[in-house]
Amino acid sequence: MSFANVSPMNLNGAGGQLLLDATSTPATSSLTLGDDGLAADGWSQVAGDGGFETTRFRGFSQLLLVGGDGSETIDQIGLDSATSLTNVFLLVETRMTFWAAGGDLSSDTIRVRSTPAGAAVSINTHGGDDLIQLFDAANTIDNLLAPVVATGGTGNDTLIVTDLGDVTATTCTHGDDD
């Protein structure tokens, strides 16, 4: 689904994949993925600026959130605690280039602050000097309850894991394919 001149939507799925693509709204610089404000009802939402209308959704097993051209911030604040999602893909590319290397060379920021258990997150930054941040409001990673896999592309990408607010030891695994 691509967004241009639409109103806020509610999408109720029956499994399968949901593609939310901000490519057709070039003024979009910020996308926020989170709960819709009503706990444990299964509804999550993506809100954006620059013409991307708020979209509430539930009932899907996978979400592909595509930022599009130019520099943007994708911020996964969380998901509804009763989400049906098992995979979230956060991509900062256009719909035409997000499966190929290179493409958009803008610097982007992707933040993951919370993941419910069972809803793994995959990040792909492709081109540009991108920033990936993992933390929550308390400066811990205690709310990351599912795996987060980050794949960088061309450019100098930075991964920052902030756990300064945690008084107990936390173990996370970092792998480098280079």
N, C-alpha and C positions, 0 to 999 in steps of 0.2 A: 504494500500500500504506500503510495506516495502522496504527500500533502500539498495542496495548493487551493486556496479559497474555500476551505471547509470549516464547519463548525465543530465544537467539541463532540466526540463520539464515544459510544459505549459498544464494545465488541465482546460478544459472549460466544466462546468457541466450544468445540467438542473434541479437544485434542489437537494435535498437529502443530504447525509452525505459524507464528505471527511475525510478519516483517513490517516494521515501522521505519520508514525511510524519509529523512529530512532533505534529501537531495534537491527536490523541486522547490525548496524554500531557501535560496542562497543567503538570505539575511539571518538564518538561524545560526546562533553562536552558542546556545546553551540548551541542553536536554537534561531533564531530571526524571529519573525513574524512582518511584516510591509507592507507598501505600496510598490509597485514595482517602484516608482519614477515618474510615470505619474498620476497626480491627476485626480480623478473623472472618471476613465475608467473602474472601477469595478475590476481591477486586484490587488490582494495582493500577497505576497510571504512569504515563509519560507526559510531562509538561515541557513546553519549549517556548522560545521567543522567536521573533522574526517571521511569524506566519505559521509556525507549527502549532496546531491546536492540541489542547489537552485530549488525550485518548485514554479512556478507562478500558480495562480488559480483564477477562478471566476465562478459565476453561481451556487454555492452550498449554501444550507441553514444552514448547520452545519459543523464545523471543529473540529476534534479530533486530537490534536497534542500530540504525545506520545514521551517522552524523552528516555526511555529505562533504561538499567542497569547502575549502577554507578552514581557518582555525576555529575550533569549537571545544566546549567542555561538555563531557557526558558524566553525569553524577548519579551513581546508583546509591541512593540513600537507603533503600530497602525494598522489600516486597511485602505484600500482605502475608500474615503468618499462615494463612490457609491457601496459599498460592498452589496452583496446579503445575507451575513451571518446574521442569527438571534441568533446563539449560537456558542460560542467558548469554547471548553473544553481543558484545559491545564493539562496534566497528566505526572507525573514523575515516571513512572513505566514501566515495560516491557509489551508487548502485552499479555503475558500469565497471568500476575498478577494484571493488573490495575483495574479489577472489584472486586478483593478480598482484604481483609485487610492484612497488613503485606507486604510480598514480599521484594522488594529492600529496604535495610535499609540505603542507602547512604544519605548524606546530600545534598539537592538540593536548588536552588534559583529560584523562579518564580517572575518575575517583570511584572506589567501591568502599562503602561504609558499613554495609550490612548485607548478609546473605543468609536466608533461612537454610536449615539443613535440607539437603536434597536438591537444591537449586544451584548447581555449579555455574561459575561465571568464566567465560572465555573472552579475552581482550585481544584485539588485533589492531595495532597502530599503523601498520604499513609505512608510508613515507613521512618525512619530517622529523624534527627534534621534539619528541613527544614525552609527556610526563604522565606516569601512572602512580596514583597514590592509594594506599590501603590504610584506612583508619576510621574510627568512629568519633562521635562527639566528645567522648572522654579520652581521646588520643590513645585508644587501645585497638587491638584487632580481635577483641573478645566476641564481637558480633559477626565475625566472618565464620559461619558455621558450615560452609560448603567450600570445596576447592575453588581457587581462583587461579587461572592459567593466563599469563600475559605473554603475548608474542609481539616482539618489536619488528620493525621493518628497517628500511634504509634510514639513515640519519643517526643521531645520537640520542637514544631514548634513555629515560631515567625512571627507575622504580624506587619509590620511597614507601617503606613500611613503618608506620608510626605506632609504637606500643609504649610510649613514655608514661602514660597514665596508669599502666598496669603494675601492681605491686607484686604480682606473682610471675613466675617464669612462664614464658610462652615459647613454644617451638613452632617454627615455620621452616619450610623447605624451599630452597632456591636452587634452580637448575639453570645451567647456561649451555646452550647448544652450540655456541661459537667455538 
